Amino acid sequence: MKKRTIIYSLFLVMSVILIMSLIPYRWSFVFFEQRTTNPVAYLPLENEQFFQIRYTHSIHLSDVIETYKVTKKHEIQLSSLEYEDFAIGMPSGAGKGENFVEKDGKYYITNMSQIMPSFNMHIGDVDRELVFGYLEQEHHLKNHLTRGETYTFQVARLSLVDQLRGAKLRE
């Protein structure tokens, strides 16, 4: 009888651990395989709500810095944009309610308010930078994501199992 109770208790504890490992609990910046819920890479969200994506524009080969904010609903708000050239794909002015400034050869659009639940990011197969900046650390995305692939980026809760399936961004 005692052996049966130990086995039952052990089974119950293991079941609770398994169930708890499947419950999403940790808010994170997540790169998912496109059109799936499979996390490929993630970085835990801390108290800081702002992050940046810096890339080299493929045509005019200058840096573009996009600054985002995580909203209270864990959506992504484009906050500002910094760039050096009006060439293809870059705005030539500010939208409604936004501010446009030219300073020291760079262009800045601030007070941006576009909110989205997620966005797709294509990892170009070119030798140019693509950096995720958060908490004063830079994470070179081409070291973690496959060139030529497209990923869905969003702020999402991850379970322990999800965290084990995806690679934590480190650098």
C-alpha positions in Angstrom: 0.0 0.0 0.0 2.8 2.4 0.9 4.6 1.8 -2.4 1.4 2.5 -4.3 1.0 5.8 -2.5 4.5 6.9 -3.3 4.1 6.0 -7.0 0.7 7.9 -7.1 2.3 10.9 -5.4 5.3 10.9 -7.7 2.9 10.6 -10.7 0.9 13.6 -9.4 4.0 15.7 -8.8 5.3 14.9 -12.3 1.9 15.7 -13.9 1.8 19.1 -12.1 5.3 19.9 -13.3 4.5 18.9 -16.8 1.3 21.0 -16.9 3.1 24.0 -15.3 5.9 23.8 -18.0 3.3 24.2 -20.7 1.6 27.4 -19.3 2.9 30.6 -20.9 4.1 32.9 -18.2 7.2 34.9 -19.3 6.7 38.0 -21.5 9.4 38.1 -24.1 10.4 39.5 -27.5 9.9 36.5 -29.7 10.9 35.7 -33.3 8.5 32.9 -34.5 8.8 30.8 -37.7 6.5 32.6 -40.0 2.9 31.4 -39.9 3.6 29.1 -36.9 3.8 29.4 -33.1 7.3 27.9 -33.0 9.7 30.3 -31.3 13.1 30.4 -32.9 14.7 33.1 -30.8 13.6 35.2 -27.8 14.7 37.7 -25.3 12.9 38.2 -22.0 11.1 41.5 -21.5 12.3 43.3 -18.4 11.0 46.6 -17.0 12.3 48.7 -19.9 9.6 49.2 -22.5 11.7 50.6 -25.4 13.9 48.7 -27.9 15.5 49.4 -31.2 16.1 47.7 -34.5 19.1 49.0 -36.4 19.9 47.8 -39.9 21.9 48.9 -42.9 19.5 49.9 -45.7 20.2 47.6 -48.7 20.1 50.3 -51.4 21.7 53.4 -49.9 23.9 51.4 -47.4 23.4 53.7 -44.4 22.1 52.9 -41.0 18.4 53.1 -40.1 17.3 53.0 -36.5 13.7 52.2 -35.6 12.7 52.8 -32.0 9.7 50.9 -30.6 7.8 50.8 -27.3 5.9 47.9 -25.8 2.4 49.1 -24.9 0.5 48.1 -21.8 -1.4 45.6 -24.0 1.9 44.1 -25.1 1.6 45.4 -28.6 4.4 47.1 -30.5 4.3 50.9 -31.1 6.7 52.5 -33.6 8.0 55.5 -31.7 10.7 57.1 -33.8 12.8 56.7 -36.9 16.3 57.8 -37.7 18.0 57.7 -41.1 20.5 59.4 -43.4 19.0 59.3 -46.9 15.6 60.0 -48.6 16.2 57.2 -51.1 13.9 54.4 -52.0 11.8 53.1 -49.1 12.4 56.0 -46.6 9.9 58.7 -45.8 10.5 62.2 -47.0 8.5 63.8 -44.2 6.4 63.2 -41.1 2.9 62.0 -41.0 0.0 63.5 -39.1 0.9 64.3 -35.5 4.6 63.4 -36.0 7.6 65.6 -35.9 10.3 65.7 -38.6 13.8 67.1 -37.8 17.0 67.3 -39.8 20.1 67.5 -37.6 23.8 66.9 -38.4 23.0 65.2 -41.7 20.4 62.8 -40.2 16.7 62.8 -40.4 14.5 62.1 -37.4 10.8 61.4 -37.2 9.5 61.3 -33.7 6.1 61.2 -32.0 5.1 58.2 -34.1 2.1 56.2 -32.9 1.6 53.3 -35.3 0.6 50.3 -33.1 0.7 46.7 -34.3 0.4 43.3 -32.6 3.3 41.9 -34.6 5.3 42.4 -37.8 7.3 40.3 -40.2 11.0 40.6 -40.6 13.0 39.3 -43.5 16.6 38.4 -42.7 18.4 39.4 -45.8 21.2 37.3 -47.2 23.6 40.2 -47.4 26.6 41.1 -45.3 25.1 44.1 -43.6 24.1 44.6 -39.9 20.8 43.8 -38.4 20.8 44.5 -34.7 18.2 44.2 -31.9 19.0 46.7 -29.2 17.6 46.3 -25.7 18.8 47.3 -22.2 21.9 48.9 -23.7 22.9 45.6 -25.3 23.1 44.8 -29.0 22.0 41.4 -30.3 23.2 40.6 -33.9 20.2 38.9 -35.3 22.0 37.3 -38.2 23.9 35.2 -35.6 20.6 33.7 -34.4 18.2 33.7 -37.3 18.6 32.1 -40.8 19.4 34.4 -43.7 16.8 34.4 -46.4 14.0 33.5 -44.0 11.1 35.6 -42.8 10.1 35.7 -39.1 7.1 37.0 -37.2 8.2 39.3 -34.4 6.0 40.0 -31.4 5.9 40.4 -27.7 4.4 37.2 -26.3 4.3 35.0 -23.2 6.4 31.9 -23.4 6.1 28.7 -21.4 9.2 26.9 -20.1 8.8 24.4 -23.0 8.7 27.3 -25.5 11.9 28.8 -24.0 13.6 25.4 -24.3 12.5 25.2 -28.0 13.8 28.7 -28.9 17.3 30.1 -28.5 17.7 32.9 -26.0 19.4 35.9 -27.6 22.8 36.5 -26.0 25.8 38.8 -26.8 
